[in-house]
Each structure stands twice: as C-alpha cells, then as structure tokens.
Amino acid sequence: MKVTRLPKDPGPAAWNAILGDQGEPVVLEEKITADWLVIGAGFAGVAAARRLSQLRPEDRIVVLDATRVAEGPAGRNSGFMIDLPHDLASDDYGGAIGSDLAQIRANRAAIEFATAMAEEFALPEEAFARSGKINAAATVKGHRHNLDYAEHLDRLGENYEMLDEKAMREMTGIPYYRSGLYTPGAVMLQPALYMRSVARGLVSNRVAIYESSPVLSLENKGDWVAETPKGSVVAPKVILAVNGHANSFGFFSRRLMHVFTYASMTRAMTPEEVKILGGSSAWGVTPADPMGSTVRRISGIGGDRIVVRNRFTFDPQMEVSEARIASVARDHDRAFSQRFSMLNGLEMEYRWGGRLCLSRNNVPAFGEVEEGVFSACCQNGLGTAKGTLAGMLAAELACGEASDLLDEFMDQDAPAKLPPAPIARLGANAVMRWEEWRAGREL
C-alpha cells in the first residue's frame, strides 16, 4: 500500500521550540530488519514500544517517525493527561455511568503506565506532574456545567473540590473565573519535554528510533516491508500509531474525522510582568464548556509563559493554511486580553495548530487491520491518556497477552461510517461554530 499523504503540521511546535536544540535526528539510511516495527513516535507509539520492550526484551524494536519527536501532534497538545470522563461532545464532559466507570479504569491504567515510564526514565516534574486539574467557569452557565459535572462525579464516587472566585483568583492572578472544579487524578505535562525524555529512555533500553523517516509504502512480502526515502525496515509485525493518518495507509476509510485545534503561546514574561500577574507560577485550566478556552501558565525551561488554546475546525484534507492560523489568532488574542488585561504588552511568540482524530461514535480505530498489522489510532481528542492506552494495549494484542482491560477495549464498536464528504464537512463545522458561539465568555 502506498501512503497517500504525509503529516503537515501548521506553525511551530512551541512546547518543543522553547526547549532548545534537539540535536541532529537519527535518520534511517539503510535497509534493516526488526522483530517489531512501530510507525509513529507520539503517545501511542512510545507506549507501544515501551510495552513491547517489557514483553519481548530480547526482540529488536524499531520506531519510525515522519518528523521529529515532539514536533507532531504529541508535542502540540495542551498537556492534560486526564483520568476522568472528558467527552468533548458533552455539555459537562460526562456520559452514562457504566461507560464512564470503564473509561476511568482505562485512563488510570494509562496514567499508571506513563507514571512508571516517568519514574524509570527519571523525568523532571516539569515534564510529568501528578497535580490534578481544574475545570474553570467564567460564566453562570459555565458554573452550572461544573455543578452538573460535580453531581455526575458524586454518582461515580469520585473525589473533587469546588473552588470559589477568590480561590481561582489566588491561583491564576486574574478576576476572570467564577469558580473551578478541581479533580486530583490528572497529570500535567510539558508535552515536548515528556516526549523527548521518554524517547531518550527508550533508546537507552535498546529501542531504535529513527526521525525524519516517513513511511512511503507498506507492503506484505511474507514479512512487512516499510519503505522510507532513504531506507527500509522488514518486520513480521507492525504497530500503526499514526492516529488520523491511518486513512493515509488505506485503513478506516470514511470512518475518521480529522479536526484541528489551535493554540498560541506568549513570549517569556519579564520579572515585572510576573510580579504584576501574581498567582501561582504554574497552573492549567480546562474550560467548563468543552468548546471554551484552555489556559495554562508555565514556568521552567523557556521562562514564564501563558498558553491559550481554543477553536476547532473539521479539515478532511488534514492540513490547514497559514491564513487559517492568522484568523484563529485573533480569537486567541481576544481570549487572552479578556483574561489578562493587566499584561497588555505581552505578545504572542508562537501560534500553531494540532491534528485531532475523532470518530462519530467516540471509539478508537483499534485492532488487527491486516495480518500482522495492529492499529492504535483515533484518540478522540484525548491523545495523552487514550493514545498511551491504545499503544500499550496494541502491543499486548500483538504479543498475544490477555487482560481484562484489553478485552474491554476490544469489545467496543468499530468507528461509525461518516456521511458523504461535503455533508460531513459542512455539518461538522456548522455544529462547532454554533457550540463555540454558545460558549460565550468561556471561549
């Protein structure tokens, strides 16, 4: 099968840029053989490689990535690894009790797996902090969403803490939020630092990672042969960890929705600006309304900065223009100025887009899609936890390892078929624009 398109990520990957030089990539420039080939070095890919190294420690494991580690979607997200239900199509993120309990068990298994990697590879707290997260409400309607979600958490038997306006101001330094809903189980990542650090740990554990080595074709010749621009890998088993680009390999046709979300990051604040803002030096909030603005303040490598993420667009061609980035930037600037009016001289330094992959019925594109090829794709906008989960479980499936968690994951429906392309595009974008308008000041 010929790969029909390669990743195109708009704008710089800011989380990676502020870390400084990565050094030169190790590019595949020869023909090699392996016991396992993992395609994609995002959350799913590194989790798959790690689980394979645990289950088959003597086997040769090769990972290929089309770009640099942390330059693709894994290094472009907001950095929340969430344990609780987080359905972006729901007003309060929750769903049915039974399915939400199953989702919590699965997400927490992924977080524990990531925690073990963080401990073994000695990741700094800036890369991986088990600090919990906050749903922030800026409006009466948003506060009601938080109260509804709190009632849902009561039914699930989950711990949480409601924060009032004063507590939110003390944390953020701004008087924008009416309330917050704190839940303790989430992890906060510096996503690029996490990806770089885990990749280094894998290499030290005999996993070979080749960057800037896109797979151009994947062919079954008894074993699978993956051709790259300068080399090839022959392996009997392949784990496909490319999220929406599963379509580019010929799998799940008309079953995956390709969505972009967008973010902007300020330049590093001066000491005077840090003093003016006040509040905690590092925090992050997801919006009470799923279509609102996610905001983070970070402090560490690269200085003290603020990140704003909002807006979603449905783009089946899996690429967007620079004009789109510029247009969305106006919404980011408006969201920033509404919240941080005291910092009116703090400019945005980086603006970018990141690819999400969703299915209509909110399920993964998972399983053995050809003999010896295992998909760990379609994370439904939650790549940190669900990508990690899909990668580790795909490795277990490929190795023939049985578990209750794998059985539950396999028991999900296949991704539902999409309407014809023009209808899907018009309908999805219309719904997203309507929901963003309804979000009001949460956006």
C-alpha positions as CSV (number, residue, x, y, z in Angstrom):
1,M,0.0,0.0,0.0
2,K,1.3,3.4,-0.9
3,V,1.0,6.1,1.7
4,T,-1.2,8.8,0.2
5,R,-0.1,11.8,2.2
6,L,2.4,12.8,4.9
7,P,1.9,14.8,8.0
8,K,1.7,18.6,7.6
9,D,1.6,20.4,11.0
10,P,0.9,24.1,10.8
11,G,3.0,26.6,12.7
12,P,5.9,25.8,15.1
13,A,5.6,23.3,17.9
14,A,6.0,25.8,20.6
15,W,6.5,23.4,23.5
16,N,9.4,21.9,21.6
17,A,10.8,25.2,20.4
18,I,11.2,26.6,24.0
19,L,13.3,23.6,25.0
20,G,16.1,24.5,22.6
21,D,18.2,22.4,20.2
22,Q,17.3,18.7,19.9
23,G,20.5,17.9,18.0
24,E,20.6,16.2,14.6
25,P,18.0,13.5,14.0
26,V,18.9,9.9,13.5
27,V,17.5,9.2,10.0
28,L,17.0,5.7,8.6
29,E,19.5,5.5,5.7
30,E,19.9,1.7,5.2
31,K,17.9,-1.5,4.9
32,I,17.3,-3.1,8.2
33,T,15.3,-5.9,9.8
34,A,13.5,-6.0,13.1
35,D,11.1,-8.1,15.1
36,W,8.8,-5.2,15.6
37,L,8.1,-2.0,13.7
38,V,6.2,0.8,15.3
39,I,5.1,3.6,12.9
40,G,4.7,6.9,14.7
41,A,6.6,8.3,17.8
42,G,3.7,10.0,19.5
43,F,2.0,9.0,22.7
44,A,0.7,5.7,21.2
45,G,3.9,4.9,19.5
46,V,6.2,5.4,22.5
47,A,3.8,3.4,24.7
48,A,3.7,0.6,22.2
49,A,7.5,0.5,22.0
50,R,7.8,0.5,25.8
51,R,5.3,-2.3,26.3
52,L,7.0,-4.4,23.6
53,S,10.3,-3.9,25.3
54,Q,8.8,-5.2,28.5
55,L,7.0,-8.2,26.9
56,R,9.8,-9.1,24.4
57,P,13.0,-7.8,25.9
58,E,15.2,-9.7,23.5
59,D,13.5,-8.6,20.4
60,R,14.7,-5.8,18.1
61,I,12.2,-2.9,18.1
62,V,12.3,-0.1,15.6
63,V,10.2,3.1,15.7
64,L,9.9,5.3,12.6
65,D,8.5,8.9,12.7
66,A,7.8,11.2,9.8
67,T,9.1,14.3,11.7
68,R,11.0,14.9,14.9
69,V,9.9,13.5,18.3
70,A,7.7,16.2,19.9
71,E,7.2,18.1,16.6
72,G,4.0,16.3,15.7
73,P,0.6,16.3,17.5
74,A,2.1,14.8,20.7
75,G,4.2,18.0,21.1
76,R,1.4,20.3,20.2
77,N,-1.4,19.5,22.7
78,S,-2.3,21.3,25.9
79,G,-0.6,18.7,28.2
80,F,-3.5,17.4,30.2
81,M,-3.4,13.6,30.9
82,I,-7.0,13.2,32.2
83,D,-8.3,10.3,34.2
84,L,-12.0,11.2,34.3
85,P,-14.6,11.2,31.5
86,H,-13.8,14.0,29.1
87,D,-16.3,13.8,26.2
88,L,-15.8,16.9,24.1
89,A,-19.3,16.4,22.7
90,S,-21.0,16.6,26.1
91,D,-22.0,19.8,27.9
92,D,-20.4,18.7,31.1
93,Y,-17.9,16.1,29.7
94,G,-19.8,13.1,31.3
95,G,-21.8,10.3,29.8
96,A,-23.5,7.1,31.0
97,I,-22.4,5.8,34.4
98,G,-21.3,2.4,33.3
99,S,-19.3,3.6,30.3
100,D,-17.7,6.4,32.3
101,L,-16.6,4.0,35.0
102,A,-14.9,1.8,32.4
103,Q,-13.3,4.8,30.8
104,I,-11.9,5.9,34.2
105,R,-10.4,2.4,34.8
106,A,-8.8,2.5,31.4
107,N,-7.5,6.1,31.6
108,R,-6.0,5.4,35.0
109,A,-4.2,2.3,33.7
110,A,-2.7,4.5,31.0
111,I,-1.6,7.1,33.6
112,E,0.0,4.4,35.8
113,F,1.8,3.1,32.7
114,A,3.1,6.6,31.9
115,T,4.0,7.2,35.6
116,A,6.1,4.1,35.6
117,M,7.9,5.4,32.5
118,A,8.4,8.8,34.1
119,E,9.9,7.2,37.2
120,E,12.2,4.7,35.3
121,F,13.4,7.4,32.9
122,A,13.8,10.0,35.7
123,L,11.6,12.6,34.1
124,P,11.6,16.0,35.8
125,E,8.4,17.3,37.4
126,E,8.1,19.9,34.7
127,A,7.6,17.1,32.2
128,F,5.2,15.0,34.3
129,A,3.4,16.3,37.3
130,R,0.6,14.4,39.0
131,S,-1.0,17.6,40.2
132,G,-4.7,17.2,39.2
133,K,-6.6,19.7,37.0
134,I,-9.3,22.3,37.2
135,N,-12.4,23.0,35.1
136,A,-12.7,26.8,35.2
137,A,-16.0,28.6,34.8
138,A,-16.2,32.2,33.7
139,T,-20.0,32.5,33.5
140,V,-23.1,31.5,35.3
141,K,-23.8,28.9,32.6
142,G,-20.2,27.5,33.0
143,H,-20.6,27.3,36.7
144,R,-23.8,25.3,36.2
145,H,-21.8,22.9,33.9
146,N,-19.4,22.5,36.8
147,L,-22.2,21.8,39.3
148,D,-23.7,19.3,36.9
149,Y,-20.4,17.6,36.4
150,A,-19.9,17.5,40.2
151,E,-23.2,15.7,40.6
152,H,-22.1,13.2,38.0
153,L,-18.8,12.7,39.9
154,D,-20.8,12.1,43.1
155,R,-22.7,9.3,41.3
156,L,-19.3,7.9,40.1
157,G,-17.9,8.0,43.6
158,E,-15.1,10.4,42.6
159,N,-13.4,13.0,44.7
160,Y,-13.4,16.7,43.8
161,E,-13.2,20.1,45.3
162,M,-15.2,23.2,44.3
163,L,-13.2,26.4,44.2
164,D,-14.8,29.8,44.6
165,E,-14.0,33.0,42.8
166,K,-11.4,34.0,45.5
167,A,-9.6,30.7,45.3
168,M,-9.5,30.9,41.5
169,R,-8.1,34.5,41.6
170,E,-5.4,33.5,44.1
171,M,-4.3,30.7,41.8
172,T,-4.5,32.5,38.4
173,G,-3.9,36.1,39.5
174,I,-6.9,37.2,37.4
175,P,-10.5,38.0,38.3
176,Y,-12.0,36.2,35.3
177,Y,-13.3,32.9,36.7
178,R,-16.3,32.5,38.9
179,S,-15.5,29.0,40.1
180,G,-13.4,25.9,39.5
181,L,-13.9,22.2,39.8
182,Y,-10.6,20.6,41.0
183,T,-10.1,16.8,40.4
184,P,-6.9,15.2,41.7
185,G,-6.2,12.4,39.3
186,A,-5.0,14.2,36.2
187,V,-1.3,14.7,35.2
188,M,0.1,17.9,33.8
189,L,2.7,17.5,31.1
190,Q,5.2,19.7,29.3
191,P,4.3,17.6,26.3
192,A,7.5,18.1,24.3
193,L,9.8,17.6,27.3
194,Y,7.8,14.4,28.2
195,M,8.1,13.1,24.6
196,R,11.8,13.9,24.3
197,S,12.6,12.3,27.7
198,V,10.6,9.1,27.1
199,A,12.2,8.8,23.7
200,R,15.7,9.0,25.2
201,G,14.7,6.4,27.8
202,L,13.5,4.0,25.1
203,V,16.7,4.4,23.2
204,S,18.7,3.6,26.4
205,N,16.5,0.4,26.6
206,R,17.6,-0.8,23.1
207,V,14.7,0.6,21.1
208,A,15.9,2.2,17.8
209,I,14.1,5.4,17.0
210,Y,14.5,7.0,13.5
211,E,13.2,10.5,13.0
212,S,12.5,12.4,9.8
213,S,11.9,9.0,8.2
214,P,8.4,8.9,6.9
215,V,7.0,5.6,5.7
216,L,6.2,6.0,2.0
217,S,4.8,2.5,1.4
218,L,4.0,-0.6,3.5
219,E,3.9,-3.9,1.6
220,N,3.4,-7.5,2.7
221,K,6.2,-9.7,1.2
222,G,5.9,-12.5,3.7
223,D,7.1,-10.0,6.3
224,W,6.0,-6.4,6.2
225,V,8.4,-4.0,4.3
226,A,8.2,-0.3,5.1
227,E,10.0,1.9,2.6
228,T,11.3,5.3,3.7
229,P,13.0,8.0,1.5
230,K,16.5,6.6,2.3
231,G,16.0,3.1,3.7
232,S,13.6,0.3,4.7
233,V,12.5,-1.9,7.6
234,V,11.5,-5.5,7.2
235,A,9.5,-6.8,10.2
236,P,6.9,-9.6,10.7
237,K,4.7,-7.4,12.9
238,V,3.8,-3.7,12.7
239,I,2.0,-1.4,15.1
240,L,0.4,1.6,13.4
241,A,0.4,4.5,15.8
242,V,-0.3,7.4,13.4
243,N,-3.8,8.5,14.7
244,G,-5.8,10.0,11.8
245,H,-3.1,9.1,9.3
246,A,-4.4,5.6,9.4
247,N,-6.5,6.8,6.5
248,S,-3.3,7.6,4.6
249,F,-2.3,4.0,4.9
250,G,-5.6,2.9,3.5
251,F,-7.4,1.9,6.7
252,F,-10.7,3.0,8.2
253,S,-11.8,4.8,5.0
254,R,-14.7,7.3,5.7
255,R,-14.7,6.5,9.4
256,L,-12.3,9.0,10.9
257,M,-13.0,12.7,11.4
258,H,-9.9,15.0,11.0
259,V,-10.1,18.0,13.3
260,F,-7.6,20.8,14.0
261,T,-7.4,22.7,17.2
262,Y,-5.2,25.8,17.7
263,A,-3.1,27.4,20.3
264,S,-0.9,30.5,21.0
265,M,2.0,30.9,23.5
266,T,3.3,34.2,24.7
267,R,6.9,35.2,24.8
268,A,8.6,34.8,28.2
269,M,7.4,37.2,30.8
270,T,9.7,39.8,32.3
271,P,10.2,39.7,36.1
272,E,8.0,42.9,36.3
273,E,5.2,41.1,34.3
274,V,5.4,38.1,36.6
275,K,5.0,40.4,39.6
276,I,2.1,42.2,38.0
277,L,0.2,39.0,37.3
278,G,0.8,37.3,40.6
279,G,-0.9,34.0,41.4
280,S,0.8,30.6,41.1
281,S,3.8,30.1,38.8
282,A,2.3,27.1,37.1
283,W,-1.3,26.2,36.6
284,G,-3.7,24.9,33.9
285,V,-7.5,25.0,33.4
286,T,-9.8,23.3,31.0
287,P,-13.0,25.2,30.3
288,A,-16.3,24.3,32.0
289,D,-17.8,24.4,28.5
290,P,-15.9,21.9,26.3
291,M,-15.8,24.5,23.4
292,G,-14.2,27.2,25.6
293,S,-10.6,28.2,26.1
294,T,-8.0,26.0,27.7
295,V,-5.4,28.2,29.5
296,R,-2.0,27.3,31.0
297,R,0.6,29.3,32.8
298,I,4.0,27.6,32.7
299,S,7.3,28.2,34.5
300,G,10.5,26.4,33.8
301,I,12.7,25.8,30.7
302,G,11.9,28.6,28.3
303,G,10.7,31.0,31.1
304,D,7.3,32.1,32.4
305,R,4.7,32.0,29.7
306,I,0.9,31.7,29.1
307,V,-0.7,29.4,26.6
308,V,-4.2,29.8,25.2
309,R,-6.0,27.1,23.2
310,N,-9.4,27.4,21.6
311,R,-11.2,26.9,18.3
312,F,-11.8,23.6,16.3
313,T,-12.2,23.1,12.6
314,F,-13.0,20.0,10.6
315,D,-10.5,19.5,7.8
316,P,-10.7,16.2,6.0
317,Q,-7.6,17.0,3.9
318,M,-5.6,17.0,7.1
319,E,-3.9,20.3,6.5
320,V,-4.7,24.0,7.1
321,S,-3.4,27.2,5.6
322,E,-1.3,29.9,7.3
323,A,-4.3,32.2,6.7
324,R,-6.4,30.0,9.0
325,I,-3.7,30.3,11.7
326,A,-3.8,34.1,11.3
327,S,-7.6,34.1,11.5
328,V,-7.7,31.9,14.6
329,A,-5.0,34.1,16.2
330,R,-7.5,36.9,16.6
331,D,-9.7,34.7,18.8
332,H,-6.7,33.8,20.9
333,D,-5.7,37.4,21.3
334,R,-9.3,38.3,22.3
335,A,-9.4,35.4,24.9
336,F,-6.0,36.5,26.2
337,S,-6.9,40.2,26.6
338,Q,-10.2,39.4,28.3
339,R,-8.4,37.4,30.9
340,F,-5.0,39.1,31.2
341,S,-5.8,42.8,30.6
342,M,-3.0,43.8,33.1
343,L,-0.5,42.3,30.6
344,N,-1.5,44.2,27.5
345,G,2.2,44.4,26.4
346,L,2.7,40.7,26.5
347,E,2.8,39.5,22.9
348,M,2.3,36.0,21.5
349,E,5.5,34.5,20.2
350,Y,4.2,31.2,18.8
351,R,1.0,30.2,17.1
352,W,0.2,26.7,15.8
353,G,-2.3,24.0,15.0
354,G,-2.6,20.4,16.1
355,R,-4.4,17.5,14.5
356,L,-7.0,15.5,16.3
357,C,-8.8,12.4,15.1
358,L,-12.3,11.6,16.2
359,S,-15.0,9.0,15.3
360,R,-18.7,9.7,15.2
361,N,-19.3,7.2,18.0
362,N,-16.3,8.2,20.1
363,V,-14.5,4.9,19.8
364,P,-10.9,4.1,18.7
365,A,-9.7,2.7,15.5
366,F,-8.0,-0.3,17.1
367,G,-7.2,-3.9,16.4
368,E,-5.5,-6.1,13.8
369,V,-6.4,-4.5,10.5
370,E,-4.2,-6.8,8.3
371,E,-2.4,-10.0,9.3
372,G,0.5,-8.7,11.4
373,V,-0.6,-5.0,11.4
374,F,-2.1,-3.6,14.5
375,S,-3.8,-0.2,14.7
376,A,-3.6,2.1,17.8
377,C,-5.3,5.1,16.2
378,C,-8.2,7.6,16.7
379,Q,-7.8,9.0,20.2
380,N,-10.9,11.2,20.0
381,G,-9.1,14.4,21.1
382,L,-7.5,12.8,24.2
383,G,-4.2,11.6,22.9
384,T,-2.2,11.8,26.1
385,A,-4.2,9.2,28.0
386,K,-6.0,7.4,25.3
387,G,-3.0,7.3,23.0
388,T,-0.9,5.8,25.8
389,L,-3.6,3.3,26.5
390,A,-4.0,2.3,22.8
391,G,-0.3,1.9,22.3
392,M,0.2,-0.4,25.3
393,L,-2.8,-2.5,24.5
394,A,-1.9,-2.8,20.8
395,A,1.5,-4.2,21.9
396,E,-0.3,-6.7,24.2
397,L,-2.7,-7.7,21.5
398,A,0.2,-8.2,19.0
399,C,2.1,-10.3,21.6
400,G,-1.0,-12.5,22.5
401,E,-1.1,-11.2,26.0
402,A,-4.6,-11.4,27.5
403,S,-6.1,-9.0,30.1
404,D,-9.5,-7.8,31.2
405,L,-8.6,-4.3,30.1
406,L,-7.7,-5.5,26.6
407,D,-11.0,-7.5,26.4
408,E,-12.9,-4.3,27.3
409,F,-11.1,-2.3,24.7
410,M,-11.6,-4.9,22.0
411,D,-15.3,-5.1,22.9
412,Q,-16.0,-1.5,21.6
413,D,-17.8,-1.0,18.3
414,A,-15.9,-0.1,15.2
415,P,-15.8,3.6,14.2
416,A,-19.1,4.5,12.6
417,K,-19.2,5.5,8.9
418,L,-19.3,9.2,8.1
419,P,-21.8,10.9,5.8
420,P,-20.6,11.9,2.3
421,A,-17.7,14.3,2.5
422,P,-19.4,17.6,1.6
423,I,-22.2,16.9,4.1
424,A,-19.8,15.8,6.8
425,R,-17.6,18.9,6.4
426,L,-20.5,21.4,6.3
427,G,-22.3,19.7,9.2
428,A,-19.3,19.3,11.5
429,N,-18.1,22.9,11.0
430,A,-21.6,24.3,11.5
431,V,-22.0,22.4,14.7
432,M,-18.6,23.5,16.0
433,R,-19.3,27.2,15.2
434,W,-22.7,27.0,16.9
435,E,-21.2,25.4,20.0
436,E,-18.4,28.0,20.1
437,W,-20.9,30.8,19.9
438,R,-22.9,29.2,22.7
439,A,-19.8,29.0,24.9
440,G,-19.7,32.8,25.2
441,R,-17.2,34.1,27.7
442,E,-16.0,30.6,28.3
443,L,-14.3,31.0,24.9
